[in-house]
Amino acid sequence: MRSTYFLFFAATLFLTACNPSAKINQPDITFTNPLLPSGADPFSFYKDGYYYYTHTTGNRLVLWKTKNLADLKTAQRKTIWTPPPNTAYSKELWAPEILFLRGKWYMYFAADDGNNRNHRMYVIENAAADPMEGEWVFKGKVADATDKWAIDGDVFEHKGKLYMSWSGWEGDFNGQQNIYIASMSNPWTIESPRVKISSPEFKWETHGHLPHETPTQVNVNEGPQFLKHKNKIFIVYSASGCWTDFYTLGMLTIDANQDLLKAANWKKSPEPVFEAAPENGVYAAGHNSFFKSPDGKEDWILYHANSAPHQGCGGHRTPRAQKFTWTKDGMPQFGKPLSTNQPQNIPAIK
């Protein structure tokens, strides 16, 4: 009996050696948050077996390339574009996003000349198959006809039409950030009037006290991110000031067959959908994006957070990821932010 078992075990080892993809009770590969020691406003795009990841660096645009987002610490990294000095977009580069649209790569970002009042959205373009190669070309400002203060642009294609959503001011002075949407004629041109689809209204959206600045209170809706599932489209956005520990995620929902440019069609969830978890050592969780596992079967949220209270909007923010699920009626269920000592299986590989 023992010899029979030994022969079976030896044969199994031999077959495994010949076929490295075979598994015999191998443990799942795990990771823990954060993905990097620093990095606000994380965003990724998956194409041809690779994730292309970016986050705010402030003075340039940086891109990471990896087969597994849990391996960002060792991933290939490259500065793909540095703005020329003394322009309207030379400083305070915020919330870059990389997307592959209509056969080319685009990276959207907000920037100014050193004065936050002049923040606007811009885009660069790359025609190479791999965005780590080729030339990134500055395409210009992306603005609606009002050309008001604007940051955090996210572009989404629906039924063959491009849309951009962003955070902006109603007028020329700070005090409140709203979420707007507009249609686009191409990846660098907004064609329709902007439509305001969300303003801070609930208590959890209006933590924004600034005692030593002018204005002393800023209510915030920012960082909108499109998410589509079955017959619904969602915009998940960040609410309250990032300088507070109350930074959190809210959500807008619309039926996929309705007009995205009609404000009344968007319904706001009355409570946050993802918020800080002090019991897990997670504070000011917000400014998210979404990605799927390489096998296309898992949905993941990518976001930044602080590991202690009162750390604000600076370099303490770190990128984190965790899997989320869906309710029976097709609504995302994000759960609570996981602690940094909670092991997670890496996104499922094909």
C-alpha positions in Angstrom: 0.0 0.0 0.0 2.8 2.4 0.9 4.6 1.6 -2.4 1.5 2.3 -4.4 1.0 5.6 -2.6 4.7 6.5 -3.2 4.4 5.7 -6.9 1.3 7.9 -7.2 2.9 10.8 -5.3 6.1 10.5 -7.5 4.0 10.4 -10.7 2.1 13.5 -9.5 5.3 15.4 -8.9 6.6 14.4 -12.3 3.4 15.6 -14.0 3.5 18.9 -12.0 7.1 19.4 -13.1 6.1 18.9 -16.7 3.1 21.2 -16.3 4.0 24.2 -14.1 0.4 25.4 -14.3 -0.8 22.4 -12.4 -1.5 23.0 -8.7 -1.4 20.6 -5.7 -2.9 22.4 -2.8 -0.8 25.4 -3.5 -1.6 28.4 -1.3 -3.1 31.4 -2.9 -0.7 34.3 -3.5 -1.7 37.2 -1.2 -0.9 40.8 -0.7 -1.6 43.5 1.9 -2.4 47.2 1.5 -1.0 49.7 0.8 0.2 49.0 -2.7 2.9 51.7 -2.5 4.3 53.8 0.4 2.7 56.9 -1.0 0.4 57.9 -3.8 -2.9 59.9 -4.0 -5.7 59.6 -6.6 -4.8 56.1 -7.9 -6.0 55.0 -11.3 -5.3 52.0 -13.6 -6.3 50.7 -17.0 -6.0 47.1 -18.2 -5.0 46.2 -21.7 -3.3 43.3 -23.5 -2.3 41.6 -20.2 -1.0 44.6 -18.4 -2.2 47.2 -15.9 -1.1 50.7 -16.6 -1.2 52.6 -13.3 -0.8 56.3 -12.3 -1.3 58.6 -9.4 -0.7 62.3 -8.5 3.0 63.3 -8.3 2.4 67.0 -8.6 5.0 68.1 -11.1 5.0 65.4 -13.8 3.1 62.4 -15.2 4.3 59.0 -14.2 3.2 55.6 -15.4 3.7 52.1 -14.0 3.3 48.8 -16.0 2.6 45.5 -14.3 0.7 42.2 -14.8 -0.5 42.4 -11.2 -1.4 45.6 -9.4 -0.3 44.0 -6.1 3.2 44.1 -7.5 3.4 47.9 -8.0 6.4 48.2 -5.7 8.5 46.3 -8.2 6.7 47.3 -11.4 8.3 49.1 -14.4 8.0 52.8 -13.9 8.5 55.8 -16.2 8.0 59.5 -16.3 6.1 59.9 -19.5 5.7 63.7 -19.6 6.9 66.7 -17.8 5.2 70.1 -18.5 7.2 73.0 -19.9 7.9 75.7 -17.4 6.0 79.0 -17.2 2.7 77.8 -18.7 -0.9 77.6 -17.5 -0.3 73.9 -16.8 3.2 73.8 -15.4 2.3 73.1 -11.7 0.1 71.2 -9.4 -0.6 68.3 -11.7 -3.5 66.4 -10.0 -5.4 63.1 -10.5 -4.0 61.8 -13.8 -6.0 59.1 -15.6 -4.8 56.9 -18.5 -7.3 55.5 -20.9 -7.2 53.8 -24.3 -9.9 55.4 -26.5 -10.5 55.0 -30.2 -7.2 53.4 -31.0 -4.9 55.7 -29.0 -3.8 56.3 -25.4 -4.8 59.4 -23.5 -3.8 60.7 -20.1 -6.0 63.3 -18.6 -4.9 65.5 -15.7 -5.6 68.8 -13.9 -2.9 71.5 -13.7 -2.4 75.2 -13.1 0.3 77.9 -13.0 0.8 77.7 -9.3 -2.5 79.4 -8.4 -5.2 76.9 -7.6 -7.8 79.3 -8.9 -6.5 78.6 -12.4 -6.8 74.8 -12.3 -8.1 73.4 -15.6 -8.1 69.9 -17.2 -5.7 68.9 -19.9 -4.8 65.8 -22.0 -1.9 64.2 -23.7 -2.0 61.6 -26.5 0.1 58.6 -27.5 -0.4 56.5 -30.7 2.0 53.7 -29.7 0.7 50.3 -28.9 2.4 50.4 -25.5 2.0 53.7 -23.6 5.5 53.2 -22.1 6.9 53.7 -25.6 6.3 56.2 -28.4 5.8 59.9 -28.0 3.3 61.6 -25.7 1.9 64.7 -27.4 0.2 67.6 -25.6 -3.3 68.0 -27.1 -4.4 71.0 -25.0 -7.1 72.0 -22.5 -10.3 70.0 -22.1 -13.0 72.5 -21.2 -16.7 73.3 -21.8 -17.8 76.7 -23.0 -17.8 78.2 -19.5 -14.1 77.3 -18.9 -14.5 77.4 -15.1 -12.2 75.9 -12.5 -12.1 72.1 -13.2 -10.3 69.0 -11.9 -10.6 65.2 -11.8 -11.9 64.5 -15.3 -13.0 60.9 -16.1 -14.0 59.9 -19.6 -16.5 57.1 -20.3 -17.9 55.7 -23.6 -21.5 54.6 -23.7 -23.5 53.6 -26.8 -20.7 54.9 -29.0 -20.6 58.3 -27.4 -17.9 59.8 -25.2 -18.8 61.6 -21.9 -16.6 63.4 -19.4 -17.5 63.9 -15.8 -15.5 66.3 -13.5 -15.5 68.4 -10.4 -15.8 72.2 -10.9 -16.9 75.5 -9.6 -20.2 77.1 -10.5 -18.6 80.5 -10.8 -15.1 82.0 -10.5 -14.5 81.7 -6.7 -14.0 78.8 -4.4 -16.6 77.7 -1.9 -18.2 74.6 -3.4 -17.2 71.9 -5.8 -19.9 70.2 -7.9 -20.0 67.2 -10.2 -20.6 68.0 -13.9 -21.1 65.9 -17.0 -20.9 66.8 -20.7 -20.6 64.9 -24.0 -17.5 64.9 -26.2 -16.9 65.0 -29.9 -13.5 63.3 -29.5 -11.2 62.4 -26.6 -9.9 66.0 -26.3 -13.0 68.1 -27.1 -16.1 68.7 -25.0 -19.1 69.5 -27.3 -22.1 70.0 -25.1 -22.9 72.4 -22.3 -21.9 71.1 -18.9 -24.7 69.7 -16.7 -24.5 69.8 -12.9 -25.6 66.4 -11.6 -24.5 66.6 -8.0 -23.8 69.2 -5.3 -22.8 68.7 -1.6 -26.1 68.5 0.2 -25.9 65.9 3.0 -24.0 66.4 6.2 -21.5 63.8 5.2 -20.7 65.8 2.1 -20.1 69.1 3.8 -17.2 68.6 6.2 -14.9 71.2 4.8 -13.9 73.7 7.5 -10.7 75.7 6.8 -10.3 78.0 9.8 -7.1 79.8 8.6 -8.0 80.2 4.9 -10.3 82.1 2.7 -13.0 80.9 2.3 -13.3 79.2 5.7 -15.7 76.5 4.5 -15.5 74.5 1.2 -18.1 71.9 0.5 -16.8 69.2 -1.9 -18.0 66.7 -4.5 -14.9 65.6 -6.5 -13.2 62.6 -8.2 -16.1 61.2 -10.2 -15.6 57.7 -11.5 -17.9 55.9 -14.0 -18.9 52.3 -13.3 -21.3 50.3 -15.5 -23.0 47.1 -14.5 -25.8 45.4 -16.4 -28.5 48.0 -17.0 -27.1 50.7 -14.6 -24.4 53.3 -14.8 -22.9 54.7 -11.6 -20.7 57.7 -10.8 -18.9 57.1 -7.5 -17.4 60.4 -6.2 -15.5 61.7 -3.2 -17.3 64.0 -0.7 -16.1 66.4 2.0 -12.7 68.0 2.1 -9.7 65.7 1.6 -8.1 67.7 4.5 -10.6 66.2 6.9 -10.9 62.7 8.3 -14.5 62.6 6.9 -13.4 62.2 3.2 -15.7 59.5 1.9 -17.4 58.1 -1.2 -20.9 58.9 -2.4 -22.7 57.5 -5.5 -25.0 58.6 -8.3 -27.1 56.1 -10.3 -28.9 56.2 -13.6 -30.6 53.7 -15.9 -28.3 52.9 -18.8 -31.1 53.7 -21.3 -31.8 57.2 -19.9 -30.2 60.5 -21.1 -27.0 60.9 -19.2 -27.1 64.7 -19.8 -30.4 65.2 -18.0 -29.7 66.0 -14.3 -33.0 64.7 -13.0 -32.2 61.2 -14.3 -29.3 60.8 -11.8 -30.3 59.6 -8.3 -28.0 60.2 -5.4 -27.6 57.6 -2.6 -28.5 59.3 0.7 -25.6 57.7 2.6 -21.9 57.1 1.8 -21.2 53.9 0.0 -17.6 53.6 1.3 -16.1 55.4 4.2 -13.3 55.5 6.7 -12.9 52.6 9.1 -10.9 53.9 12.2 -11.4 50.4 13.8 -9.2 49.1 10.9 -6.8 52.0 11.0 -8.1 53.6 7.8 -8.9 57.3 7.6 -10.1 59.6 4.9 -10.8 56.8 2.4 -11.6 58.3 -1.0 -10.7 59.3 -4.5 -11.2 55.9 -6.0 -11.2 54.2 -9.4 -12.2 50.7 -10.5 -10.5 47.7 -12.2 -11.3 44.1 -13.0 -9.1 41.1 -12.3 -7.1 39.7 -15.3 -9.6 36.9 -15.7 -12.4 39.5 -16.0 -14.5 38.0 -13.3 -13.7 40.0 -10.2 -14.5 43.7 -9.5 -12.0 45.8 -7.5 -12.0 49.2 -6.0 -8.7 51.2 -6.0 -8.6 54.1 -3.6 -6.3 56.2 -1.3 -6.5 56.6 2.4 -4.5 57.7 5.4 -3.3 55.4 8.2 -3.8 57.8 11.1 -6.1 60.7 11.9 -5.5 64.3 10.9 -3.0 63.5 8.1 -4.9 65.5 5.5 -4.2 65.8 1.8 -0.4 65.3 1.8 2.1 62.5 1.2 0.7 60.2 3.9 -2.1 59.1 1.4 -1.4 55.6 0.1 -3.1 53.6 -2.7 -5.0 50.5 -1.7 -7.2 47.9 -3.4 -9.9 45.4 -2.4 -12.5 43.3 -4.1 -16.2 44.2 -4.1 -19.4 42.4 -4.9 -22.9 43.2 -6.2 -26.3 42.9 -4.6 -29.1 41.0 -6.3 -30.6 44.2 -7.6 -27.4 45.2 -9.3 -25.9 47.7 -6.9 -22.2 47.7 -5.9 -21.4 46.6 -2.4 -18.0 47.9 -1.4 -17.9 46.9 2.2 -15.4 48.5 4.6 -11.8 49.4 4.0 -9.5 46.6 5.0 -6.7 47.1 7.5 -3.1 47.0 6.3 -2.5 43.7 8.0 -5.4 41.9 6.3 -4.1 39.5 3.6 -6.0 39.4 0.3 -5.8 37.0 -2.6 -4.3 38.8 -5.6 -6.8 39.6 -8.4 -7.6 36.3 -10.2 -5.4 35.5 -13.1 -6.6 33.9 -16.4 
